[in-house]
Amino acid sequence: MNKVKTIKGTDEETWRTFKGLAAKDSVKLGVLLKNMLKEYEKTRNVFWKTIFETEKILTDEEAEDVEKIINKRRKEYGFRV
């Protein structure tokens, strides 16, 4: 049984583009959305895997030095603590 769903915050241009993509590929909107979500999950996981599994660009000692400098600057006037 199909139910009507609402995607809040979707403007007319985005909705037209979404419907146009479905029509162009001759698929139902639900199928297109499901495929888009699967692809999003794949690329999202690849992105984070790349971020977390790359080599360090700073040594631990350099990172600690940078953190000390940042903490010192944040204590200066104009930064919230």
N, C-alpha and C positions, 0 to 999 in steps of 0.2 A: 504494500500500500504506500503510495507516494504522499508525502506531506509537503506543504509549502514551507520553505525555510527563508529566513531573512539574513542578509549580511549587512549589519549596521555599518554606517560610515562609508558606504560605497557610492561614489559620485557617478553621474550619468556617463561621463566619458569612459571611466573604468568598466562600467557595466556593459556599455556598447562594445568595447574592445573585447571583453570576455565572451560575449555572445557571438561576436564576429569570428573569434578564434574557433569556437565550437562549430559554427556553421561552415567555416572554411575547411575544417578537418572532418566534417560530417559526423560529429559525436554529440551526445547529449551533454548538457552543462554539468551534470553530476559526474559523468565519466571524465570530462576534462578537468574538473576540480580535483578529483581523486588522483589523476595522473600528475597534475601540477604539484600536489602535496607530496607524492612519492618522490618526485624529482627534487623538490625543495629539501626534503629530509636527507637525500643522498648528498647533495651539494653542501648542505649545512654540516653534515658529519665529516665530509672531506675537509672543509674549511678548518674546523676545530682540530681535527687530527693533524693537519699541517701545522697549525699554531703550536700545539702541545708537543709535537715530536721533532721539531727542528732543533738544531744545535744552538747552544747558548751564544749570544753575541757579547755578553759580558761575563767575566769571571765572577765568582761569588764575592770576592773582595771588592771588585769594582762596583757591583750591585749594591753592596753595603755602603760604600762611599757615596754613591748617588742618592741612596735613601737618606743618609745623614744630611746631605746638602738640601734635599727637598724638605725634610722636616724642619731644618733651620730656617729656610725661606718662608715656610708656612707660618712660623711663629712671628714673622715680621708684620708690621702694620698693614691692614688691608685684607688679610686672609682670615677666613673663619676657621675655628678650631673644632 
